[in-house]
Amino acid sequence: MKKAELRQQFLSQRRALTTDEVARRSESIANQVFQGIPLFAQLSTARGGVIHIFLPILRQKEVDTWLIIHRLWRDFPAVRVTTSISDTDTNQLTHYLLTSETRLIENRWGIPEPQPDENLRIDSDQIDTVLVPLLAFDRQGHRVGYGKGYYDRFLADCRPDCLAIGLSLFKPVDLITDVEPTDVALSSCISPDTVWLFGNRY
């Protein structure tokens, strides 16, 4: 199935979820993040690491990543958490350190964003792991986002060993048929019930 069809289909499916169901699935995803991926055992060492996490538009019923963020702050103090500001003119992301003290202001889409003059900027090549938003993904690790290409540009700038981990409220489709050369595949994807691994990144 093509991306445009999948985008509409999964937007509709997501809107049909109740707030309680989104909360339940988000909690299951957060549990899978820490139980299902060996990455976090490595991050508990003194070396730590840098994880980029998108901040959810909760009224749009996106995965509630705050469950993951608060647990990282609590249990993995050596890990630095980052998030992004979106440039709507260039469709590029810039990344900033996210702490419990970070002041957030919603952008035009309702995405909470840190203020660039108040927070430490983090370059893409410093990031070890990216938790990637998506609407749908397939069994080959390709994803459907909102169609602006922000994350494909971002992931292309990251180091080759950076892990791109999708978070999905739904199971995968069999195949996205219009994958483009500029699309960056996921290393893995976490759904409420399963961790899907792609390639040889672990």
Residue frames as qw, qx, qy, qz and C-alpha x, y, z in Angstrom:
[[0.000, 0.888, 0.460, 0.000, 0.00, 0.00, 0.00],
 [0.396, 0.546, -0.026, 0.737, 1.21, 3.54, -0.73],
 [0.288, -0.093, -0.487, 0.819, 2.13, 6.08, 1.93],
 [0.270, -0.158, -0.059, -0.948, -0.74, 8.48, 1.21],
 [0.690, -0.289, -0.519, -0.414, -3.31, 5.71, 1.66],
 [0.643, -0.216, -0.623, 0.388, -1.63, 4.45, 4.81],
 [0.126, 0.091, -0.296, 0.942, -1.39, 7.98, 6.21],
 [0.487, -0.245, -0.154, -0.824, -5.13, 8.50, 5.89],
 [0.759, -0.225, -0.589, -0.162, -5.97, 5.01, 7.13],
 [0.601, -0.175, -0.581, 0.520, -3.84, 5.22, 10.27],
 [0.057, -0.176, 0.190, -0.964, -4.82, 8.80, 11.07],
 [0.637, -0.290, -0.294, -0.651, -8.42, 7.58, 11.08],
 [0.774, -0.207, -0.589, 0.104, -7.56, 4.56, 13.21],
 [0.383, 0.017, -0.485, 0.786, -5.70, 6.72, 15.69],
 [0.282, -0.247, 0.034, -0.926, -8.56, 9.22, 15.97],
 [0.732, -0.281, -0.448, -0.429, -10.90, 6.31, 16.72],
 [0.570, -0.070, -0.687, 0.445, -8.89, 5.30, 19.79],
 [0.442, -0.848, -0.263, -0.128, -10.19, 6.44, 23.15],
 [0.006, -0.829, 0.418, -0.371, -7.95, 8.52, 25.40],
 [0.740, -0.457, 0.456, -0.188, -7.78, 5.59, 27.82],
 [0.949, 0.224, 0.177, 0.134, -6.70, 3.23, 25.03],
 [0.472, 0.761, -0.251, 0.368, -3.93, 5.58, 23.91],
 [0.335, -0.736, 0.475, -0.346, -2.75, 5.80, 27.52],
 [0.903, -0.202, 0.371, -0.082, -2.79, 2.00, 27.88],
 [0.860, 0.441, 0.047, 0.251, -0.88, 1.45, 24.64],
 [0.207, 0.842, -0.327, 0.376, 1.61, 4.20, 25.49],
 [0.578, -0.615, 0.481, -0.237, 2.32, 2.56, 28.85],
 [0.952, 0.047, 0.294, 0.070, 2.87, -0.80, 27.13],
 [0.641, 0.687, -0.109, 0.323, 5.24, 0.81, 24.63],
 [0.122, -0.830, 0.426, -0.339, 7.20, 2.47, 27.43],
 [0.795, -0.384, 0.457, -0.110, 7.54, -0.89, 29.19],
 [0.908, 0.340, 0.164, 0.181, 8.71, -2.51, 25.95],
 [0.320, 0.866, -0.275, 0.267, 11.32, 0.22, 25.49],
 [0.249, -0.712, 0.588, -0.292, 13.04, -0.69, 28.74],
 [0.784, -0.191, 0.570, -0.155, 12.42, -4.45, 28.70],
 [0.863, 0.398, 0.310, -0.011, 12.69, -5.35, 25.03],
 [0.566, 0.767, -0.172, 0.247, 15.78, -3.55, 23.79],
 [0.825, -0.234, -0.191, 0.479, 19.31, -4.27, 25.06],
 [0.302, 0.653, -0.021, 0.694, 20.25, -0.66, 24.41],
 [0.378, -0.800, 0.034, -0.464, 19.15, 0.54, 27.83],
 [0.889, -0.394, -0.029, 0.233, 21.35, -1.91, 29.69],
 [0.657, 0.253, 0.013, 0.710, 24.29, -0.25, 27.93],
 [0.019, 0.720, 0.071, 0.690, 23.05, 3.23, 28.75],
 [0.668, -0.725, -0.134, -0.103, 23.01, 2.48, 32.47],
 [0.786, -0.054, -0.125, 0.604, 26.81, 2.52, 32.47],
 [0.308, -0.669, -0.088, 0.671, 28.81, 5.57, 33.45],
 [0.283, 0.021, 0.501, 0.817, 29.33, 6.43, 29.76],
 [0.341, 0.554, 0.386, -0.654, 25.66, 7.21, 29.39],
 [0.333, 0.278, 0.696, 0.572, 24.57, 8.33, 25.96],
 [0.212, 0.264, 0.010, -0.941, 22.35, 10.78, 24.12],
 [0.207, 0.415, 0.880, 0.102, 18.76, 9.88, 23.24],
 [0.192, 0.013, -0.193, -0.962, 16.54, 12.04, 21.08],
 [0.093, 0.428, 0.882, -0.175, 12.82, 11.79, 21.90],
 [0.109, -0.408, -0.403, -0.812, 9.91, 13.50, 20.17],
 [0.152, 0.157, 0.591, -0.777, 7.40, 15.29, 22.40],
 [0.111, 0.406, 0.879, 0.222, 3.81, 14.23, 21.75],
 [0.339, -0.159, -0.118, -0.920, 0.79, 16.23, 20.67],
 [0.154, 0.090, 0.917, -0.356, -1.44, 14.48, 23.18],
 [0.523, 0.421, 0.317, -0.670, -4.68, 15.87, 21.75],
 [0.579, 0.471, -0.487, -0.454, -3.71, 14.21, 18.44],
 [0.944, -0.176, 0.204, -0.190, -3.43, 10.88, 20.30],
 [0.543, 0.602, -0.567, 0.149, 0.26, 10.39, 19.67],
 [0.796, -0.163, -0.500, 0.301, 2.32, 7.98, 21.77],
 [0.378, -0.909, 0.053, -0.168, 2.86, 9.58, 25.19],
 [0.721, 0.361, -0.394, 0.441, 6.66, 9.69, 25.30],
 [0.233, -0.718, 0.344, -0.559, 6.67, 11.49, 28.64],
 [0.926, -0.337, 0.090, -0.144, 6.41, 8.05, 30.26],
 [0.876, 0.219, -0.102, 0.417, 9.79, 7.19, 28.73],
 [0.248, 0.699, -0.212, 0.636, 11.36, 10.59, 29.42],
 [0.517, -0.695, 0.230, -0.443, 10.49, 10.61, 33.12],
 [0.967, -0.232, 0.085, 0.067, 11.85, 7.10, 33.57],
 [0.713, 0.433, -0.140, 0.533, 15.10, 8.04, 31.82],
 [0.046, -0.750, 0.247, -0.612, 15.49, 11.06, 34.07],
 [0.727, -0.559, 0.213, -0.339, 14.82, 8.92, 37.13],
 [0.947, -0.185, 0.255, 0.054, 16.67, 5.66, 36.38],
 [0.787, 0.263, 0.175, 0.531, 19.36, 6.65, 33.86],
 [0.156, -0.933, -0.063, 0.319, 20.85, 9.92, 35.12],
 [0.449, -0.404, 0.486, 0.632, 23.96, 9.52, 32.94],
 [0.383, 0.436, 0.675, 0.454, 21.82, 9.62, 29.80],
 [0.062, 0.334, 0.002, -0.940, 21.21, 12.99, 28.16],
 [0.366, 0.584, 0.725, -0.004, 17.73, 13.42, 26.68],
 [0.047, -0.239, 0.256, 0.936, 17.25, 15.75, 23.71],
 [0.413, 0.636, 0.645, -0.095, 14.30, 16.96, 21.70],
 [0.404, 0.196, 0.434, 0.781, 13.81, 19.22, 18.69],
 [0.228, 0.638, 0.172, -0.715, 12.60, 22.52, 17.33],
 [0.580, 0.442, 0.621, 0.288, 11.02, 22.41, 13.86],
 [0.025, -0.438, 0.226, 0.870, 11.95, 24.98, 11.20],
 [0.585, 0.536, 0.569, -0.216, 8.88, 25.21, 8.97],
 [0.353, 0.817, -0.235, -0.390, 10.75, 27.11, 6.26],
 [0.216, 0.575, -0.772, -0.166, 13.43, 24.46, 5.71],
 [0.932, -0.122, -0.189, -0.282, 11.66, 21.37, 7.15],
 [0.546, 0.336, -0.639, 0.423, 14.73, 20.81, 9.33],
 [0.706, -0.661, -0.253, -0.024, 15.05, 19.94, 13.02],
 [0.243, 0.590, -0.539, 0.550, 17.49, 21.43, 15.50],
 [0.768, -0.322, -0.551, 0.057, 18.09, 19.60, 18.78],
 [0.113, -0.656, 0.365, -0.650, 18.36, 20.77, 22.38],
 [0.237, 0.031, -0.872, 0.427, 18.96, 19.21, 25.76],
 [0.566, -0.495, -0.331, -0.571, 15.73, 18.38, 27.59],
 [0.247, 0.045, -0.780, 0.573, 15.74, 18.38, 31.40],
 [0.215, -0.625, -0.735, 0.154, 13.06, 18.63, 34.06],
 [0.160, -0.614, -0.182, 0.751, 13.84, 22.37, 34.18],
 [0.197, 0.081, 0.559, 0.801, 13.34, 22.98, 30.44],
 [0.349, 0.488, 0.320, -0.733, 10.63, 25.53, 29.62],
 [0.287, 0.216, 0.824, 0.439, 8.45, 24.38, 26.72],
 [0.356, 0.459, 0.099, -0.808, 6.23, 26.43, 24.40],
 [0.657, 0.371, 0.656, 0.027, 3.88, 24.88, 21.83],
 [0.133, -0.199, 0.502, 0.831, 4.60, 25.58, 18.17],
 [0.455, 0.161, -0.215, -0.849, 1.98, 26.14, 15.45],
 [0.613, -0.021, -0.724, -0.315, 1.11, 22.40, 15.40],
 [0.739, -0.558, 0.030, -0.375, 0.83, 22.10, 19.15],
 [0.863, 0.068, -0.369, 0.339, 4.21, 20.39, 19.59],
 [0.493, -0.857, 0.054, 0.142, 5.97, 21.41, 22.83],
 [0.714, 0.497, -0.150, 0.470, 9.41, 22.85, 22.04],
 [0.590, -0.516, -0.163, 0.599, 12.34, 24.08, 24.15],
 [0.157, 0.982, 0.016, -0.102, 13.52, 27.66, 23.78],
 [0.820, 0.391, -0.123, 0.399, 16.79, 27.83, 21.83],
 [0.161, 0.725, -0.314, 0.592, 18.27, 30.70, 23.83],
 [0.595, -0.585, 0.332, -0.439, 17.72, 28.85, 27.12],
 [0.937, -0.141, 0.312, -0.064, 19.00, 25.35, 26.33],
 [0.331, -0.523, 0.678, 0.397, 22.15, 23.59, 25.18],
 [0.727, 0.499, -0.232, -0.412, 22.16, 22.74, 21.47],
 [0.681, -0.237, 0.686, 0.101, 23.08, 19.15, 20.58],
 [0.318, 0.496, -0.583, -0.560, 24.49, 18.26, 17.14],
 [0.907, 0.129, -0.130, -0.380, 23.06, 15.28, 15.26],
 [0.687, 0.370, -0.606, 0.154, 26.40, 13.43, 15.34],
 [0.100, -0.377, 0.699, -0.599, 26.32, 13.41, 19.15],
 [0.749, -0.092, 0.200, -0.625, 23.06, 11.44, 19.26],
 [0.141, -0.251, 0.958, 0.020, 23.21, 7.67, 19.87],
 [0.104, 0.373, 0.922, 0.019, 19.51, 6.81, 19.60],
 [0.282, -0.011, -0.130, -0.950, 16.45, 8.45, 18.07],
 [0.268, 0.380, 0.845, -0.265, 12.92, 7.50, 19.11],
 [0.022, 0.009, -0.512, -0.859, 11.02, 8.18, 15.90],
 [0.501, 0.340, 0.437, -0.665, 7.35, 9.21, 15.56],
 [0.066, 0.049, -0.814, -0.574, 5.28, 7.52, 12.86],
 [0.671, 0.068, 0.067, -0.735, 1.79, 6.73, 11.68],
 [0.975, 0.115, 0.098, -0.161, 2.53, 3.30, 10.18],
 [0.093, -0.640, 0.737, 0.199, 5.47, 1.00, 9.47],
 [0.888, 0.232, -0.279, -0.284, 6.06, -2.20, 7.51],
 [0.941, -0.299, 0.138, 0.075, 7.86, -5.46, 8.20],
 [0.751, 0.383, -0.050, 0.536, 10.98, -4.20, 6.39],
 [0.482, -0.446, -0.238, 0.715, 11.41, -1.25, 8.76],
 [0.119, 0.300, 0.284, 0.903, 10.09, 1.50, 6.51],
 [0.044, -0.497, -0.618, 0.607, 7.78, 4.10, 8.03],
 [0.061, 0.669, 0.457, 0.583, 5.04, 6.54, 7.15],
 [0.222, -0.311, -0.400, 0.833, 5.16, 9.91, 8.88],
 [0.224, 0.732, 0.399, -0.505, 3.25, 13.11, 8.29],
 [0.652, 0.611, 0.367, 0.257, 4.87, 13.62, 4.89],
 [0.052, 0.992, -0.113, -0.033, 7.22, 16.57, 5.51],
 [0.813, 0.387, -0.285, 0.327, 10.45, 14.57, 5.69],
 [0.268, -0.859, 0.321, -0.295, 11.73, 16.09, 8.93],
 [0.769, -0.462, 0.440, -0.036, 12.93, 12.81, 10.40],
 [0.892, 0.327, 0.158, 0.270, 14.41, 11.40, 7.20],
 [0.336, 0.816, -0.207, 0.421, 16.60, 14.51, 6.91],
 [0.469, -0.739, 0.392, -0.284, 17.49, 14.31, 10.59],
 [0.913, -0.205, 0.352, 0.035, 18.38, 10.59, 10.52],
 [0.779, 0.545, 0.005, 0.310, 20.47, 11.06, 7.38],
 [0.119, 0.833, -0.330, 0.427, 22.62, 13.51, 9.36],
 [0.732, -0.578, 0.314, -0.176, 23.15, 11.10, 12.27],
 [0.126, -0.542, 0.822, 0.120, 26.10, 8.72, 12.62],
 [0.592, 0.137, -0.696, -0.382, 25.79, 5.35, 10.83],
 [0.350, -0.070, -0.890, 0.284, 25.67, 3.56, 14.20],
 [0.318, -0.037, 0.331, -0.888, 22.83, 5.70, 15.54],
 [0.066, 0.293, 0.954, -0.012, 19.76, 3.58, 16.30],
 [0.358, -0.078, -0.182, -0.913, 16.43, 4.74, 14.84],
 [0.014, -0.217, -0.946, 0.240, 13.66, 3.21, 16.95],
 [0.322, -0.330, -0.395, -0.794, 10.06, 3.78, 15.88],
 [0.180, 0.148, 0.756, -0.612, 7.19, 3.95, 18.37],
 [0.339, -0.120, -0.606, -0.710, 3.87, 2.70, 17.00],
 [0.544, -0.055, 0.459, -0.700, 0.40, 2.36, 18.50],
 [0.877, 0.278, 0.057, -0.389, -0.38, -0.27, 15.84],
 [0.792, -0.118, 0.542, 0.256, 1.09, -3.43, 14.33],
 [0.104, -0.424, 0.529, 0.728, 3.02, -3.26, 11.03],
 [0.765, 0.505, 0.038, -0.398, 1.56, -3.50, 7.56],
 [0.918, 0.074, 0.303, 0.244, 3.10, -6.02, 5.19],
 [0.585, 0.084, 0.313, 0.744, 4.69, -3.60, 2.74],
 [0.125, 0.823, 0.073, -0.549, 4.94, 0.11, 1.95],
 [0.764, 0.389, 0.432, 0.279, 5.12, 0.09, -1.83],
 [0.393, 0.845, 0.064, 0.357, 6.45, 3.59, -2.59],
 [0.647, -0.624, 0.063, 0.434, 9.62, 3.75, -0.49],
 [0.413, 0.896, -0.112, 0.121, 12.02, 6.42, -1.80],
 [0.742, 0.273, -0.346, 0.505, 15.86, 6.43, -1.82],
 [0.037, 0.540, -0.329, 0.774, 15.85, 9.27, 0.72],
 [0.765, -0.502, -0.091, -0.393, 13.74, 7.29, 3.22],
 [0.103, 0.492, -0.787, 0.359, 15.79, 6.11, 6.19],
 [0.731, -0.238, -0.610, -0.190, 14.77, 2.69, 7.51],
 [0.591, -0.677, 0.228, -0.375, 14.26, 2.01, 11.20],
 [0.142, 0.409, -0.876, 0.213, 16.62, -0.12, 13.27],
 [0.119, -0.273, -0.935, 0.194, 13.59, -1.39, 15.17],
 [0.356, -0.385, -0.188, -0.830, 10.03, -0.47, 16.04],
 [0.026, -0.090, -0.847, 0.523, 8.19, -0.85, 19.32],
 [0.472, -0.381, -0.448, -0.657, 4.46, -1.54, 19.37],
 [0.591, -0.510, 0.273, -0.563, 2.41, -2.21, 22.52],
 [0.954, -0.164, 0.179, -0.174, 2.96, -5.98, 22.26],
 [0.914, 0.153, 0.164, 0.339, 6.18, -6.52, 20.30],
 [0.164, -0.775, 0.369, 0.486, 9.65, -5.20, 19.55],
 [0.828, 0.529, 0.175, 0.065, 10.27, -5.53, 15.80],
 [0.448, -0.614, 0.421, 0.494, 13.96, -5.73, 14.84],
 [0.704, 0.706, 0.064, -0.031, 15.24, -4.88, 11.37],
 [0.481, 0.748, -0.398, 0.223, 18.68, -5.48, 9.87],
 [0.825, -0.090, -0.388, 0.400, 21.79, -6.11, 11.93],
 [0.041, 0.751, -0.158, 0.640, 21.96, -3.02, 14.14],
 [0.662, -0.646, 0.200, -0.323, 21.94, -4.81, 17.54]]
